[in-house]
Amino acid sequence: MAKQWITEGFSTSHRLSAVMLVTGAALLVGLLSLTTVMHDLDGRSFDYLSTIDPVLPDQPGVTLIAIDEPSMGAVGQQWPWPRSQHAELIRQLRKAGTKAIAFDIVFAEPTEPEQDQALADAMGPDILLAADESVIDRPYGRSLVRTEPLAKLVEAGARSGVASLSMDGDGVLRNMPRYADGFMARLLEMTTKKAVPQSQGRRRIQHFGPAGSYPTISYYQALDPASYLPPGYLKDQIVVIGFALQANAEVAAGGIDAFETAYTLRSRQLTPGIEVQATIYDNLRTELSIVPSPVWLSLVLVALAAALALLLSRPKSPVKKALLLTAGLLFMVGGCWLLLQYGRFWIGPVAPSAALVLGVVAIATRDFAGEQRRRRAVQLAFGQYLAPEMVQKIADDPSLLNLGGESRELTILFSDIRGFTSISEAMQDDPQGLTRIINAILTPLSNIILQHGGTIDKYMGDCVMAFWNAPLDDPDHALHALEAAREMLAAMDQINSDIQAMLPAGADVPVIRMGIGINTGTCVVGNMGSDRRFDYSVLGDAVNLASRLEGQCKEQAVDILIGQTTKNAAPSMAFRKVGDIQVRGRIATEPTYTLSDQR
C-alpha cells in the first residue's frame, strides 16, 4: 500500500486530472476576463503599475493657469466672468511672451455683445478654444451632440479642438482621446507644427504624478505677471487655462472639472482637468502613451499561465509550492511592469495571475483530498491495535510519538482562589450551580492568560497553572506573565460581582481573592505521560518554586509573590520587595517581590 501511495503522484490518471484542472481554470478565467469586473481589476492594476517610477518627459510641456479659489477672491465676481476679463488675460500673456494660449473653457453661448466682441478682438492664431462632444440619451435613442465655440471667435483667428474626455467603466480616466481634432492634438500642431497620426488606435495615458505635478499659477497672477511672477517666467511658454477649484478634493467629495486618474489610487485625490490636458499634451509630444494588448493576446497568456501552474505544482512540499507560486506571480507582475516601463505596452497581469493561482490551488486541493484519503487509510490500518485518539494524533503529527521534551527558560504562573471553600459550602446542594460559578471564575482568568501569550497547562480545582515561552518563543515571557497577573487581579472585582449574582438568595459568602505565584527558570517542556496518554507540560525546580510562592501569598499578605529571576527578567516593571522567605522543600531563603502597585 505504501508503494502505491508513493507512485500515485506519477500515474497517468494523476497527470491527466491535473491537466483537466488547469484547463478548466484557464477557461474560467478566460470567460471572466471578458466581464466588467475583470476589466475593472485590470484597470486598477494599470493604475498601480503605471505609477511606479513612471517615465517622465525631460520637462513639462505646459504651464497651467488655474481658475482657483484665490483668483475668485481677487477678481471679486461670480463665474462666469466678463469675457473682457479673458481678453485682458490674453493681452497680458502675449505681453509676457507666451507661445500659445489654450482655454479649457467652452465659450459656446453668447453674452453681452460688447463682452463677446472684446474677446473676439483678442483672438488670433496663437489661441486654442475648447469644443465639446457628449452623448445624450433620449427616449427615442442616443445622439451625439457637439458644442463649438462662438463662430465669431473662430472667425477672428482662434482654433478649436474637442476637449472631451472618456472615463472607463469604473470612473477612472485612463485612455487617450481619439478625436481627429482633439484639444491637445490641435495644441501640439500649433506649437510644434507636428501632426498627430490618426492611426494610433486605442492608447492609455501615462500619468506623470498626482495633482499638482505641473507648474501652475493662479489666474489673477497671470493678469499681472510683473507683480506676481519672476521676470521672463512665461516667455515662450505654452499655457492652458481652466478650472482648478477644489484641486485637493477627495474622491468621495468630487470636484469641478476634476477626474480620477491612475494616481488617485495612491493619493485619493482628484486631478484638475487642465492638468489632465497637460498630461495628454506631453503624452502626444513625447510619445509616452501606452498601447494596451489585444484581447487575443491576454487569452493566450492565460493559457500559458495555466500551463505554468502544472510545473509549479510538481513539488510535494506545500512550502515549495507556495514559494514557486509567489515567484511566478512576481515574475508575471514584474514582467508586465518592465514591458510597460520600457516597451510602452500594457499587458494586464490580473487574468494570467488568476489563472496561475487558480490552477495551483485546484491541483493543491486535489492533492489535499488525496492526502486525506491516505490519512483515512492510515487510520484503518493502525486503528486495529491503537487507541483512536492516538491514531488521530499520529495521523496529524507523527513526531508526537517522541515523548521527550526540550530544555527552555520559562516563566511559570500559579493562581489559586481564596475563599472558594465558603462558596462550595453554600452550593453543596446545587452541583450544577457550583460548576457554573467555577467556570465564571476560570473563564475570564484563562482568557487573560491567553491574551498575553500564555499556555494553560492545567486546571486543579480552582487553581490555574500556565507558562510562557513555549511552545512559541516569547523573548519577553517574564514581562507578559506579570502583565497577565496584574490584569487577572484587576478582573477580580467583576468576577466577584458575577458570582454574587449567581449565589442563592440569602447566601452569606465573603468576597473571594486570588493569590498568584510567578517564577522564571529553566524547565523541561514537551509531551509527557505514557505511550497511551500524554500532555504538553513542564517539569523542573522553577515550577515547584512558582507553586510554593503561590502558597506563600496568604502568609505574606500579598496578592502576587514573584521570584528573583522573574524580577531580573522584567526590568521595565516596578517591584517592591516582600522579604527573604523559606519555602517548603528548600533550605536556603528566597528573595521575593510583588508589583509596586499591588497590595
SVG drawing of the C-alpha trace seen along z (x, -y; Angstrom):
<svg xmlns="http://www.w3.org/2000/svg" viewBox="-39 -97 60 102">
<polyline fill="none" stroke="black" stroke-width="0.4" points="0.0,0.0 2.8,-2.4 4.4,-1.8 1.0,-2.6 0.9,-5.9 4.4,-6.9 3.7,-6.2 0.3,-7.7 1.6,-11.1 3.2,-9.9 0.3,-7.9 -1.2,-8.7 -4.6,-9.5 -3.0,-11.8 -1.3,-13.8 -4.5,-13.8 -6.6,-15.1 -4.0,-17.9 -4.2,-18.9 -8.0,-18.9 -8.0,-21.1 -5.7,-23.8 -7.6,-23.7 -10.8,-24.3 -9.1,-27.1 -7.9,-28.7 -11.4,-28.5 -13.0,-30.0 -10.5,-32.9 -10.8,-33.4 -14.5,-33.9 -14.1,-36.1 -11.6,-38.3 -14.4,-39.4 -16.5,-40.7 -16.7,-44.2 -15.3,-43.0 -12.1,-41.8 -11.8,-44.9 -12.0,-47.0 -9.4,-44.9 -7.1,-45.2 -7.6,-49.0 -6.7,-49.1 -3.5,-47.1 -2.7,-49.5 -3.2,-52.4 -0.8,-50.8 2.0,-49.7 2.0,-52.7 2.7,-55.0 5.7,-53.0 8.7,-55.1 6.9,-56.4 8.9,-57.6 8.9,-61.4 9.4,-63.9 12.5,-66.0 10.5,-69.0 6.7,-69.8 5.5,-71.0 2.7,-73.2 2.3,-75.7 -1.2,-75.8 -3.2,-79.0 -5.7,-78.0 -9.1,-79.5 -9.0,-78.7 -10.3,-80.0 -7.7,-82.7 -8.5,-84.0 -12.2,-84.0 -11.5,-86.2 -9.1,-88.5 -11.4,-89.1 -14.3,-89.6 -17.0,-88.4 -19.1,-85.2 -18.5,-82.9 -18.9,-83.3 -16.5,-86.3 -16.9,-89.0 -15.2,-87.9 -13.3,-91.2 -11.5,-89.8 -10.3,-86.9 -9.3,-89.3 -7.2,-91.2 -5.6,-87.9 -4.7,-87.2 -3.1,-90.6 -1.0,-90.2 0.1,-86.7 1.2,-87.9 3.0,-90.8 4.8,-88.3 5.9,-86.3 3.8,-83.2 4.0,-80.9 0.4,-79.6 -2.7,-80.0 -5.3,-77.3 -8.6,-77.8 -10.1,-74.6 -13.4,-76.5 -16.2,-76.2 -17.3,-79.7 -20.4,-78.4 -23.1,-80.8 -23.3,-84.5 -23.2,-87.0 -23.3,-90.8 -22.3,-91.9 -19.6,-94.2 -18.1,-91.4 -18.2,-88.9 -16.6,-91.4 -13.8,-92.2 -12.9,-88.5 -13.1,-88.2 -10.8,-91.2 -8.2,-89.3 -8.3,-86.2 -5.5,-85.1 -3.7,-82.1 -2.0,-81.5 -5.4,-80.9 -7.0,-77.5 -10.5,-77.2 -12.2,-74.1 -15.1,-72.3 -17.2,-69.5 -18.7,-66.3 -21.3,-64.5 -23.6,-61.6 -27.2,-62.4 -29.7,-59.6 -33.2,-60.3 -36.4,-58.2 -36.1,-57.6 -32.4,-56.8 -28.9,-58.1 -27.5,-61.1 -24.0,-62.7 -24.0,-66.4 -21.0,-68.6 -20.7,-72.1 -18.4,-74.6 -17.1,-78.0 -18.9,-81.1 -18.4,-81.4 -17.1,-85.0 -14.3,-83.8 -13.1,-81.2 -13.6,-83.7 -11.4,-86.1 -8.5,-83.7 -8.8,-81.2 -8.7,-77.5 -10.8,-74.9 -10.4,-71.3 -12.5,-68.7 -11.6,-68.7 -14.0,-65.9 -12.5,-63.0 -13.8,-59.5 -13.6,-57.5 -13.5,-53.8 -16.5,-51.9 -15.2,-52.4 -15.0,-56.2 -11.2,-56.5 -9.6,-58.4 -7.1,-56.1 -7.5,-56.4 -6.1,-59.0 -8.8,-61.0 -9.2,-59.7 -10.7,-62.7 -9.2,-63.7 -9.3,-67.3 -8.6,-66.7 -7.9,-69.7 -4.2,-68.8 -3.6,-67.3 -4.5,-70.8 -2.2,-72.4 0.6,-70.2 0.1,-71.1 0.1,-74.8 3.2,-74.7 5.4,-72.1 3.9,-72.0 3.8,-68.2 0.6,-66.5 -0.6,-63.7 -1.1,-60.4 -4.7,-59.4 -3.9,-55.6 -2.6,-55.3 -5.6,-53.3 -6.6,-52.9 -3.8,-54.1 -3.6,-54.7 -2.4,-57.8 0.9,-57.7 0.3,-60.0 3.4,-61.6 2.3,-62.4 -0.6,-63.2 -2.5,-66.5 -0.1,-69.5 2.7,-67.9 2.6,-70.6 3.8,-74.2 0.7,-76.2 0.0,-79.8 -3.3,-81.5 -5.4,-83.4 -5.0,-86.6 -1.2,-86.3 -1.2,-85.9 -3.3,-89.1 -0.3,-91.0 2.8,-88.9 5.1,-91.8 3.8,-92.0 3.5,-88.3 5.9,-86.3 9.6,-86.3 10.9,-88.2 10.6,-86.1 8.7,-83.3 6.1,-83.0 8.4,-83.7 8.0,-81.0 5.6,-79.1 2.6,-77.2 -0.2,-77.9 -3.5,-76.1 -6.2,-78.0 -9.0,-76.3 -10.6,-75.3 -8.6,-74.0 -11.2,-74.5 -11.1,-72.0 -7.8,-70.8 -7.3,-68.7 -10.9,-67.4 -11.2,-63.9 -12.6,-61.3 -15.8,-60.9 -16.4,-64.6 -16.0,-65.2 -15.0,-68.5 -15.4,-70.9 -13.7,-69.6 -11.7,-67.1 -11.0,-63.5 -9.9,-60.2 -6.6,-59.2 -4.1,-56.4 -2.7,-58.4 -6.0,-58.6 -5.4,-55.0 -2.4,-56.2 -3.2,-59.8 -7.1,-59.6 -7.2,-63.0 -8.8,-64.2 -6.7,-65.8 -8.0,-69.1 -9.0,-68.9 -6.3,-71.3 -3.6,-69.1 -5.1,-66.1 -5.0,-68.0 -1.3,-68.9 -0.6,-65.3 -2.3,-64.3 -0.2,-67.0 3.1,-65.6 1.9,-62.0 1.5,-63.2 4.6,-65.3 7.0,-62.7 5.1,-59.6 4.9,-58.1 1.3,-56.9 0.9,-53.2 -0.5,-50.6 -2.9,-48.1 -2.7,-44.5 -5.4,-43.0 -7.9,-40.6 -6.5,-37.5 -3.0,-38.1 -4.4,-38.2 -6.2,-34.9 -3.0,-33.3 -1.2,-34.5 -4.0,-33.0 -3.4,-29.6 0.4,-29.9 -0.2,-30.8 -2.3,-27.7 0.4,-25.6 2.9,-27.1 0.6,-26.1 1.3,-22.5 5.1,-23.0 4.8,-24.9 2.6,-22.2 5.1,-19.4 6.8,-19.7 5.1,-17.8 6.1,-20.3 3.4,-23.0 6.1,-25.4 7.9,-24.9 4.7,-25.2 3.9,-28.5 7.4,-29.8 7.2,-28.8 3.8,-30.3 5.0,-33.6 8.0,-33.7 5.7,-33.0 3.4,-35.9 6.3,-38.2 7.7,-37.2 4.3,-38.0 3.7,-41.3 7.4,-42.3 7.3,-41.4 4.2,-43.4 5.8,-46.4 9.0,-46.1 7.1,-45.8 5.1,-48.9 8.1,-50.8 10.5,-50.2 8.2,-49.0 5.2,-51.3 3.0,-48.2 0.4,-47.1 -0.5,-43.6 -2.8,-43.3 -1.4,-40.8 -4.7,-40.1 -6.1,-37.4 -2.8,-35.5 -2.1,-35.7 -5.7,-34.5 -5.2,-31.5 -1.9,-30.7 -3.3,-30.9 -6.5,-29.1 -4.6,-26.3 -2.2,-25.8 -5.0,-26.0 -7.0,-23.5 -4.2,-21.0 -3.3,-21.6 -6.9,-21.0 -6.9,-17.7 -3.6,-16.8 -5.0,-17.7 -8.1,-15.5 -5.7,-12.7 -3.8,-13.2 -7.0,-13.0 -7.7,-9.6 -4.3,-8.4 -4.8,-9.6 -8.0,-7.6 -6.1,-4.6 -3.6,-5.1 -6.4,-5.2 -7.9,-2.0 -4.5,-0.3 -3.5,-1.3 -6.9,-1.5 -6.9,2.2 -4.2,2.1 -4.0,-1.6 -6.5,-3.8 -8.5,-6.0 -7.1,-9.2 -3.6,-8.0 -4.2,-7.2 -5.6,-10.7 -2.5,-12.2 -0.2,-10.1 -2.0,-11.0 -1.8,-14.7 1.9,-14.7 4.0,-11.5 6.6,-13.4 4.2,-13.2 5.4,-9.6 8.5,-11.1 7.6,-11.7 10.8,-13.6 11.0,-17.3 13.4,-20.2 15.1,-22.5 13.9,-26.1 13.7,-29.1 10.1,-29.6 8.1,-31.8 5.5,-29.8 2.4,-31.2 0.2,-29.5 -3.0,-31.2 -5.4,-30.0 -8.7,-31.4 -9.0,-32.2 -12.4,-31.8 -13.8,-29.3 -14.5,-26.8 -17.3,-29.0 -18.8,-29.1 -18.6,-25.3 -20.4,-25.0 -23.1,-27.4 -23.7,-25.5 -23.4,-21.9 -27.0,-21.2 -26.5,-22.6 -23.5,-21.0 -24.6,-22.4 -24.6,-25.9 -21.2,-25.3 -19.9,-24.3 -21.2,-27.4 -19.5,-29.5 -16.1,-27.9 -16.5,-28.4 -17.3,-32.0 -14.1,-32.4 -11.8,-30.4 -13.1,-31.6 -12.1,-35.3 -8.8,-34.4 -8.0,-31.9 -8.8,-34.5 -6.4,-37.0 -3.6,-34.4 -4.2,-33.5 -4.4,-37.2 -1.0,-37.7 0.5,-34.8 0.5,-32.2 -0.1,-28.5 -2.6,-27.0 -1.0,-23.8 -3.8,-22.5 -6.7,-23.4 -6.6,-21.9 -10.0,-22.7 -10.0,-26.5 -6.2,-26.7 -4.7,-27.5 -1.2,-26.7 0.2,-28.5 3.6,-29.2 5.2,-31.4 7.9,-30.9 6.6,-27.6 5.6,-26.2 6.2,-29.5 9.2,-31.7 8.5,-34.8 11.6,-36.9 9.5,-39.0 7.9,-36.0 8.5,-37.3 7.0,-40.7 4.0,-39.1 3.4,-36.8 3.5,-39.8 1.1,-41.8 -1.3,-38.9 -1.1,-38.6 -1.9,-42.3 -4.9,-42.1 -6.1,-38.9 -6.2,-40.7 -7.9,-43.7 -10.6,-41.4 -11.5,-40.1 -14.0,-42.9 -16.1,-41.9 -15.7,-38.2 -17.0,-38.8 -19.9,-40.8 -20.8,-38.0 -20.5,-35.4 -22.8,-37.3 -25.5,-37.3 -25.2,-33.5 -25.4,-32.7 -28.7,-31.6 -30.7,-34.2 -29.5,-34.8 -26.1,-33.2 -23.6,-34.9 -20.4,-34.4 -17.3,-36.7 -15.6,-38.3 -13.1,-35.9 -9.4,-36.9 -6.7,-35.4 -3.1,-34.5 -0.5,-34.3 3.0,-32.9 5.3,-33.6 8.8,-32.3 11.3,-32.1 13.8,-29.3 15.0,-26.5 12.5,-23.7 11.8,-20.7 8.8,-21.2 7.2,-18.7 4.8,-15.9 4.9,-14.0 3.0,-10.9 2.7,-7.3 2.5,-5.9 -1.2,-5.8 -1.9,-9.3 0.3,-12.4 0.0,-16.1 2.1,-19.1 3.5,-20.2 6.6,-21.4 8.8,-19.9 11.6,-21.5 12.6,-23.1 11.4,-26.5 7.8,-25.0 8.0,-23.8 9.2,-27.2 6.3,-29.0 3.8,-26.7 5.4,-27.3 5.4,-31.1 1.6,-31.0 1.1,-29.1 3.0,-31.8 0.9,-34.7 -1.6,-34.4 1.1,-34.3 3.0,-37.2 -0.3,-39.2 0.2,-39.9 -1.7,-39.0 1.3,-38.4 4.6,-36.8 7.4,-36.9 10.8,-35.2 14.2,-36.9 14.7,-35.5 11.4,-36.9 12.2,-40.3 15.6,-40.3 14.0,-39.3 11.5,-42.2 13.5,-45.4 10.7,-47.7 8.3,-46.7 8.3,-48.4 8.7,-45.9 8.5,-46.1 10.5,-43.6 8.4,-41.4 11.2,-39.6 13.5,-36.6 11.4,-33.6 12.0,-29.9 9.6,-27.8 8.8,-24.2 11.4,-21.8 14.3,-24.3 17.0,-25.1 18.1,-28.5 15.8,-31.5 14.4,-33.0 14.1,-36.8 10.6,-37.5 8.9,-40.6 5.5,-41.9 4.4,-44.6 4.7,-48.0 1.1,-48.9 -0.4,-45.8 -1.4,-45.1"/>
</svg>
